Amino acid sequence: MARHLVTSALPYINGIKHLGNMVGSMLPADVYARYLRQRGHEVLYICATDEHGTPAELAAAKAGQPVAEFCAQAYETQKEIYDGFGLTFDYFGRSSSPQNAEITQHFARRLQENGFIEERDVRQVYSPVDGRFLPDRYVEGTCPHCGYDKARGDQCENCTRVLDPTDLINPRSAISGSTEIEVRETTHLFLLQSKLQGEVEAWIDENSKEWPLLSTSIARKWLAEGLHDRAITRDLEWGVPVPADTWPELAAAGKVFYVWFDAPIEYIGATKEWADAAPAQGADGETRDWKSWWYEAVDVRYTQFMAKDNVPFHTVMFPATQLGVREPWTMVDYVKGFSWLTYYGGKFSTSQQRGVFTDAALEILPADYWRYFLIANAPESDDSSFTWEHFAGTVNKDLADTLGNFVNRVLTFSAKRFGETVPAGGEPGEAEEKLGAEVARLLVELEEHMETLQYRKATNALRALWSAGNAYLVEKEPWKQVKTDQDAAAVTLRTAMNLIHLYAVVSEPFIPASAATLRGVFALDADTATWITPEAATSLDAVPAGASFSVPPVLFAKISDEDLEGFRERFGAGSVD
């Protein structure tokens, strides 16, 4: 059985993330990691804050704080939110860690030794008003490809094209807004990606056969345009410093590595953080071997999750880096890329504060409402839209009516007629056999879709499982049975309670808090099930007659028209300016 390494794109440290960021990386990775653990796999889910580069410096300057202090506080804020969403990182690290600096510098030295790094004098944007060279994200302007007027100097977030600051039309300083900028000469390190193009192409040809079309098309688009040598250092105060033992002059000049060079390496760095933190945490009393996941790790399957703007760096630039190091570091097996989640047709945007942000989401509703909606509408093959009307409709229909109402009807009615133990009597019949077969079929679908990371289809299968319970109740009508045949009603309610237990188990990756509530309904001392296989589901007998149960509070409150109006007023609706 393979060990599964799971990473999601590192969230920038420069502010609270929005729902689009959550559904495009961390949440689907968590659902997958939870599912794999339930199936008995050894899983390591790693993520971290991306703390270097221009966004961190700009956000710290705006907050009036030293950048290190800003990042430390922002890390704790983000971690608290992700805990609130129930994200089960095995470790959530920081790219500013000593471990990441150590490994990043190691990679750079190896690339230098192998002839893939070169010093070059370049002409770079300089701002006399700010008195400094402006790294890529410190320059804003109009994208020469799509005309977007808020493009950054490293990438246009509208069309995702990678840029250099000198490509921008009407460039301006992101610090002062000054258009009085000029081009001066400075020295930087370049990663010679052009020398690695053939190796990257061969690697993609060999390893991307099962990737989703979104991921492969972006990677191949970059390759078709040709890999260009890329500067991997910047003139910043905050970042992984260029090692003085290899590049003394650049180190003396204060050069640091480009954030997109060190950020993917932080997946490895954070794993070393995880290992180094174990004794201090006393997590399991065992020494953690981080290298067994990353170095000569032949039994590891590595899956990455990210939005489409991150795909080029993970499918081309980071693999080029790893290939050029000439060491057996773990390379990704599957890249799950996502399109955009839009907000009434416009992009969620951290920089423009448009859309619902994760802290506000948790203020107004529990995490499971958001988790379910986002996964059910994950922007997998194309963009999907968030609207409050769609959100409320999904919550009310799927969570409140289909799942929540089924649980409440069954447990409340059974407690009233049979007391708070699972009713005994009667034997399962044709209807129960038919139900077991349907549940088994749907579980096969759910497993297949989870294995292939098709989230919308997986959620459809889960919803169909919940609906099967309601259809069974409608067919059996225990409220009528109890008047004429107590044993028949007992069979129906006992079967329905077993469905509730099954729902608790298989819904856990999607709605973990609610699943835990359902799991706690029944007093089952021997309930150690981590998953229910299709074969086991046919009998539906995990909850025996005589077991005690309790009626939980309402699982999911409906979103009223009044709630909906309040959300629209607070967050806006329909405006994409």
C-alpha positions in Angstrom: 0.0 0.0 0.0 1.5 3.3 -1.1 2.2 6.1 1.3 0.4 9.3 0.2 2.1 12.7 0.3 -0.5 15.5 -0.2 0.3 19.2 -0.5 -1.9 22.2 -1.3 -0.6 25.5 -2.7 0.8 27.7 0.0 -1.5 30.6 0.9 0.2 34.0 0.7 0.8 35.6 4.1 -0.5 39.0 2.9 -4.1 38.7 4.2 -7.1 36.5 4.9 -7.9 34.2 2.0 -11.2 34.1 0.2 -13.4 31.1 -0.6 -11.9 30.8 -4.1 -8.5 30.2 -2.6 -10.0 27.7 -0.2 -11.8 25.6 -2.8 -8.8 25.8 -5.2 -6.3 24.2 -3.0 -6.6 23.5 0.8 -10.1 22.2 1.1 -10.0 19.5 -1.7 -6.7 18.4 -0.4 -8.1 18.0 3.0 -11.1 16.0 1.7 -8.7 13.7 -0.1 -6.4 13.3 2.8 -9.3 12.5 5.1 -10.6 9.9 2.7 -7.3 8.3 2.3 -6.8 8.0 6.0 -10.3 6.4 6.3 -9.3 3.8 3.7 -6.3 2.9 5.8 -3.5 4.6 3.9 -0.5 6.3 5.6 -0.9 10.0 4.7 1.1 13.1 5.2 -0.7 16.3 4.4 1.7 19.3 4.3 1.0 23.0 3.8 2.5 26.3 5.0 2.2 30.0 4.7 4.1 31.6 1.7 5.9 34.4 3.5 8.5 35.7 1.2 8.4 38.1 -1.7 6.7 41.4 -2.4 3.2 40.6 -1.0 4.6 40.1 2.5 6.7 43.4 2.4 3.8 45.4 1.0 1.3 44.0 3.5 3.7 44.6 6.4 4.3 48.2 5.2 0.6 48.8 4.9 0.1 47.5 8.5 3.1 49.6 9.8 4.9 46.6 11.1 8.3 45.0 10.6 7.8 42.2 8.1 8.9 39.4 10.4 6.4 40.5 13.1 3.6 40.9 10.5 4.2 37.4 9.1 4.3 35.8 12.6 0.9 37.4 13.5 -0.6 36.7 10.1 0.5 33.0 10.3 -1.4 32.6 13.6 -4.5 34.3 12.1 -4.5 32.1 9.1 -3.9 28.9 11.1 -6.8 29.6 13.3 -9.1 30.0 10.3 -7.9 26.8 8.7 -8.4 25.0 12.1 -12.0 26.4 12.0 -12.6 24.9 8.6 -11.5 21.5 10.0 -8.4 21.3 7.7 -6.3 18.3 9.0 -2.8 19.3 8.0 -0.3 17.0 9.5 1.8 20.1 9.6 1.2 23.7 8.7 4.6 25.4 8.4 6.1 28.7 7.4 8.3 29.3 4.4 10.4 31.7 6.5 11.6 28.7 8.6 15.3 27.9 9.0 14.5 24.5 7.5 13.3 26.0 4.2 16.3 28.4 4.0 18.6 25.4 4.5 17.0 23.3 1.8 16.6 26.2 -0.7 20.2 27.1 -0.4 21.2 23.4 -0.9 19.1 23.3 -4.1 20.7 26.5 -5.3 24.2 25.2 -4.7 23.5 21.9 -6.5 22.0 23.7 -9.5 25.1 25.9 -9.6 27.4 22.8 -9.4 25.5 21.2 -12.3 25.7 24.2 -14.5 22.1 25.4 -14.3 22.6 28.7 -12.6 24.3 31.7 -14.1 25.0 35.3 -13.0 23.7 37.9 -15.4 23.6 41.6 -15.5 20.1 42.7 -16.2 18.2 46.0 -16.6 15.6 46.3 -13.9 13.0 48.8 -12.9 14.2 51.4 -10.4 12.1 54.0 -8.6 13.9 57.2 -7.7 10.9 58.2 -5.6 11.2 55.0 -3.5 15.0 54.9 -3.7 15.2 51.2 -4.7 15.0 48.6 -7.3 11.5 47.3 -7.7 11.1 43.5 -7.7 8.4 42.1 -10.0 5.4 42.5 -7.7 6.4 46.0 -6.8 5.6 47.0 -10.4 2.0 47.2 -11.6 0.6 48.2 -15.0 -1.4 47.0 -18.0 -0.9 43.5 -19.3 0.4 43.6 -22.9 -1.5 40.4 -23.7 -5.0 41.0 -22.4 -5.1 44.6 -21.4 -5.8 44.0 -17.7 -4.8 47.3 -16.0 -3.9 45.8 -12.6 -1.4 43.2 -13.8 1.7 42.6 -11.6 5.2 42.5 -12.8 5.5 38.7 -12.4 2.1 37.5 -13.6 -1.2 38.8 -14.9 -3.9 37.4 -12.6 -6.5 37.9 -15.3 -5.0 35.8 -18.1 -2.3 34.0 -16.0 0.5 34.9 -18.4 3.9 35.1 -16.8 5.4 38.5 -17.1 8.5 40.5 -16.4 8.1 44.0 -15.0 9.5 45.5 -18.2 6.7 43.9 -20.2 4.0 46.1 -18.5 2.4 49.0 -20.3 2.3 52.2 -18.3 4.2 50.7 -15.3 4.0 52.2 -11.8 5.4 51.6 -8.4 3.2 49.5 -6.2 4.8 51.2 -3.2 4.3 54.9 -4.0 2.2 54.7 -7.2 4.8 56.8 -8.9 5.1 56.5 -12.7 8.5 58.1 -12.5 10.4 54.9 -12.9 13.5 54.0 -14.9 15.6 51.0 -15.8 19.0 50.4 -14.3 21.5 47.6 -14.4 21.9 45.1 -11.6 23.1 41.5 -11.2 20.9 38.4 -10.5 21.1 34.6 -10.6 19.3 32.9 -13.4 17.9 29.4 -13.5 18.8 28.1 -17.0 15.4 26.5 -17.7 16.2 26.5 -21.4 18.8 23.8 -20.8 16.3 21.7 -19.0 13.4 22.0 -21.4 13.9 18.6 -23.0 14.1 16.9 -19.6 10.9 18.6 -18.4 9.1 17.7 -21.6 10.1 14.1 -21.2 9.1 14.1 -17.6 5.7 15.5 -18.4 5.2 13.1 -21.2 5.9 10.2 -18.9 4.1 11.4 -15.8 1.1 13.5 -16.8 -1.1 10.8 -18.6 -3.7 10.8 -15.8 -3.6 14.5 -14.9 -6.7 16.5 -15.5 -6.8 18.4 -18.8 -6.6 21.7 -17.1 -3.2 20.8 -15.6 -1.7 19.3 -18.7 -2.9 22.0 -21.0 -1.3 24.7 -18.9 2.0 22.8 -18.6 2.1 22.1 -22.4 1.3 25.7 -23.2 4.3 26.8 -21.3 6.5 24.2 -22.9 5.2 25.1 -26.4 6.2 28.7 -25.8 9.6 27.5 -24.8 11.2 27.6 -21.3 13.1 30.8 -20.7 15.9 31.3 -18.3 14.5 33.0 -15.3 15.9 35.3 -12.6 15.7 33.5 -9.2 16.9 36.3 -7.0 15.4 39.7 -6.0 16.4 42.9 -4.3 14.4 42.5 -1.2 15.1 42.6 2.5 12.9 39.6 3.3 13.6 36.2 1.9 16.0 33.3 1.8 19.4 34.9 1.5 21.8 33.9 -1.3 24.5 31.9 0.4 27.7 33.8 0.9 29.9 30.7 0.5 28.8 30.3 -3.1 27.9 33.9 -4.3 29.8 36.3 -1.9 29.2 39.4 -3.9 25.5 38.9 -4.4 25.1 37.9 -0.7 26.9 41.1 0.3 24.5 43.1 -1.9 21.6 41.6 0.0 20.1 39.5 -2.7 17.5 37.0 -1.7 15.9 34.1 -3.7 12.8 34.7 -5.7 9.7 33.6 -3.8 8.7 31.2 -6.6 12.0 29.5 -6.2 11.8 28.9 -2.5 8.0 28.5 -2.1 7.7 25.0 -3.7 10.8 23.9 -1.8 8.9 24.7 1.4 6.8 21.6 0.8 10.1 19.8 1.7 11.0 22.4 4.3 7.7 22.1 6.1 8.1 18.3 6.2 11.4 18.8 7.9 9.7 21.3 10.3 7.1 18.6 11.0 9.9 16.1 11.8 11.9 18.6 13.9 8.8 19.6 15.9 7.9 16.1 17.0 10.0 15.9 20.1 8.8 19.3 21.3 5.2 18.5 20.6 5.5 15.0 22.0 3.0 14.0 19.3 3.8 10.3 19.1 7.0 9.8 20.9 8.7 8.6 17.7 11.4 10.1 15.6 9.9 11.4 12.3 11.9 10.6 9.2 11.1 13.5 6.8 13.5 12.3 4.2 11.6 9.0 3.8 8.9 11.1 2.2 11.1 13.2 0.0 14.4 11.5 -0.8 14.6 8.1 -2.6 10.9 7.6 -1.6 10.0 4.9 -4.0 6.8 4.0 -2.2 5.3 7.5 -2.0 2.5 8.8 -4.2 2.6 12.6 -4.3 -0.5 14.6 -5.1 -0.6 18.4 -5.4 -3.7 20.7 -5.3 -3.7 24.2 -6.6 -5.6 26.8 -8.6 -4.8 27.3 -12.3 -2.6 30.3 -11.8 -0.2 28.2 -9.7 -0.1 25.2 -12.2 2.7 26.5 -14.4 5.1 26.9 -11.5 4.3 23.4 -10.1 4.3 21.5 -13.5 7.3 23.2 -15.1 9.4 25.5 -13.0 9.6 23.4 -9.8 10.1 20.1 -11.8 12.9 21.9 -13.7 14.5 22.8 -10.4 14.2 19.3 -9.1 15.6 17.7 -12.3 18.5 20.1 -12.3 19.5 19.3 -8.8 20.4 15.7 -10.0 19.2 14.2 -6.7 16.4 11.7 -6.2 13.8 14.1 -4.6 10.2 13.1 -4.8 8.4 14.6 -7.8 4.7 15.0 -8.1 2.6 12.1 -9.5 -0.7 13.9 -9.9 -1.5 17.7 -10.2 -5.1 18.5 -9.4 -5.6 22.0 -10.9 -8.8 24.1 -10.4 -10.3 26.9 -12.4 -11.8 30.0 -10.7 -14.6 30.2 -8.3 -16.2 33.5 -9.3 -18.4 35.8 -7.2 -21.4 36.8 -9.3 -19.3 36.5 -12.4 -16.3 38.4 -11.1 -13.1 36.9 -9.6 -12.7 36.6 -5.9 -9.8 38.9 -5.2 -7.7 39.3 -2.1 -6.2 42.5 -3.4 -9.5 44.0 -4.2 -11.5 42.6 -1.3 -14.2 41.2 -3.5 -16.2 38.1 -2.4 -16.6 36.2 0.8 -13.4 35.8 2.9 -12.8 32.8 5.1 -12.9 34.6 8.4 -16.3 36.2 7.6 -17.6 32.9 6.3 -17.0 31.2 9.7 -18.5 34.2 11.5 -21.9 33.6 9.9 -22.2 29.8 9.4 -20.5 26.6 10.6 -17.6 25.3 8.5 -19.6 22.3 7.1 -22.0 24.5 5.3 -19.1 26.0 3.3 -17.2 22.7 3.0 -20.1 21.0 1.4 -21.1 23.8 -0.9 -17.6 24.4 -2.2 -16.8 20.8 -2.9 -20.2 20.2 -4.5 -19.5 23.1 -6.8 -15.7 22.8 -7.2 -14.4 24.6 -10.3 -12.8 21.5 -11.8 -13.2 21.6 -15.6 -14.2 25.3 -15.8 -15.1 28.2 -13.6 -18.0 28.0 -11.3 -20.0 30.8 -9.7 -20.8 31.6 -6.1 -24.0 33.4 -5.5 -25.9 33.7 -2.3 -29.0 32.3 -3.9 -27.2 29.2 -5.1 -25.5 28.7 -1.8 -28.7 29.0 0.2 -30.5 26.6 -2.2 -27.8 24.0 -1.9 -27.7 24.2 1.9 -31.4 24.1 2.3 -32.0 21.3 -0.2 -29.1 19.0 0.3 -28.0 19.5 3.9 -31.2 20.6 5.7 -33.9 18.8 3.8 -32.1 15.7 2.4 -29.6 14.8 5.2 -30.7 16.7 8.2 -34.4 16.1 7.9 -33.9 12.3 7.4 -31.8 12.1 10.6 -34.4 14.1 12.6 -37.4 12.3 11.3 -36.0 8.8 12.0 -34.5 9.5 15.4 -37.4 11.7 16.7 -40.1 9.3 15.5 -38.2 6.2 16.9 -37.6 7.8 20.3 -41.3 8.7 20.5 -42.6 5.3 19.6 -39.9 2.9 20.8 -37.9 4.8 23.3 -34.2 5.8 23.0 -32.9 2.3 22.1 -32.7 0.9 18.6 -36.0 -1.0 18.1 -35.9 -4.8 18.0 -38.1 -7.2 16.1 -38.8 -8.2 12.6 -36.5 -9.3 9.8 -35.2 -7.4 6.8 -37.1 -8.1 3.6 -37.1 -7.3 -0.1 -37.1 -3.6 0.4 -34.0 -3.7 2.7 -32.2 -6.0 0.2 -33.0 -3.6 -2.6 -31.8 -0.7 -0.4 -28.6 -2.5 0.5 -27.8 -3.1 -3.2 -28.5 0.6 -4.1 -26.3 1.8 -1.2 -23.5 -0.5 -2.3 -23.7 0.7 -5.9 -23.5 4.3 -4.8 -20.6 3.6 -2.5 -18.7 2.1 -5.4 -19.4 5.4 -7.3 -18.3 7.5 -4.4 -15.0 5.5 -4.0 -14.3 5.6 -7.7 -14.8 9.4 -7.9 -12.7 10.0 -4.8 -9.9 7.8 -6.1 -9.9 9.8 -9.4 -10.4 13.2 -7.6 -13.6 14.1 -9.3 -15.2 16.1 -6.5 -18.5 17.1 -8.1 -19.2 13.6 -9.1 -18.2 12.3 -5.6 -20.6 14.8 -4.0 -23.3 13.7 -6.3 -22.8 10.1 -5.2 -22.9 11.2 -1.5 -26.1 13.2 -2.1 -27.6 10.2 -3.8 -26.8 8.1 -0.8 -28.6 10.6 1.4 -31.6 10.6 -1.0 -31.8 6.8 -1.0 -32.6 7.0 2.7 -35.5 9.4 2.1 -36.8 7.3 -0.7 -36.7 4.2 1.6 -38.7 6.0 4.2 -41.3 7.1 1.7 -41.6 3.6 0.4 -41.9 1.9 3.9 -43.9 4.7 5.7 -43.0 3.7 9.3 -45.5 6.2 10.6 -48.2 4.0 9.1 -46.5 0.7 9.8 -46.3 1.4 13.5 -50.1 1.5 13.7 -50.6 -2.1 12.3 -47.2 -3.9 12.5 -44.8 -2.9 15.2 -42.1 -5.4 13.9 -42.3 -4.0 10.4 -41.8 -0.4 11.7 -38.9 -1.6 13.9 -37.2 -3.1 10.8 -37.6 0.2 8.9 -36.4 2.4 11.7 -33.5 0.1 12.6 -32.5 0.1 8.9 -32.8 3.8 8.7 -30.6 4.2 11.8 -27.9 2.0 10.1 -28.1 4.4 7.2 -27.5 7.3 9.6 -24.4 5.5 10.9 -23.2 4.8 7.3 -23.8 8.5 6.5 -21.7 9.5 9.5 -18.8 7.4 8.3 -18.7 8.1 4.6 -19.6 11.8 4.9 -16.7 12.6 7.2 -14.3 13.8 4.5 -16.9 16.4 3.4 -18.7 17.5 6.6 -16.5 16.3 9.4 -18.1 18.1 12.3 -21.6 17.0 11.3 -20.4 13.5 10.7 -18.9 13.4 14.2 -22.3 14.5 15.6 -24.0 11.7 13.8 -21.3 9.2 14.9 -22.1 10.2 18.5 -25.8 9.5 18.2 -25.3 5.8 18.9 -23.7 4.3 22.0 -21.6 1.7 20.2 -18.6 0.6 22.3 -17.2 -1.5 19.4 -17.7 1.1 16.7 -14.2 1.3 15.1 -15.3 1.5 11.5 -13.2 4.0 9.5 -15.0 3.2 6.3 -17.9 1.1 5.1 -17.2 -1.0 2.1 -19.9 -1.6 -0.6 -19.9 -5.3 0.5 -20.5 -4.4 4.1 -23.2 -1.9 3.2 -25.5 -4.5 1.7 -26.4 -5.8 5.2 -26.8 -2.5 7.0 -26.4 -4.1 10.4 -23.6 -2.1 12.1 -26.1 -0.6 14.6 -27.7 -3.5 16.5 -31.1 -3.6 18.1 -31.0 -2.5 21.7 -28.2 0.0 21.2 -28.9 3.4 22.9 -29.2 6.5 20.8 -29.9 10.2 21.4 -31.6 12.8 19.2 -29.1 15.5 18.3 -29.9 19.1 17.8 -30.9 20.2 14.3 -27.9 19.4 12.1 -28.4 22.2 9.6 -30.5 25.2 10.0 -32.1 26.5 6.9 -31.1 29.8 5.4 -34.1 32.0 5.4 -35.0 34.8 3.0 -34.2 37.2 5.7 -30.7 35.7 6.2 -30.2 35.8 2.5 -31.1 39.4 2.2 -28.6 40.2 5.1 -25.8 38.3 3.4 -26.4 40.1 0.1 -26.4 43.4 1.9 -23.3 42.7 3.8 -21.2 41.2 1.1 -22.8 42.6 -2.1 -24.4 40.7 -4.9 -24.1 41.1 -8.6 -21.4 43.8 -8.5 -18.2 42.8 -10.2 -16.6 46.2 -10.7 
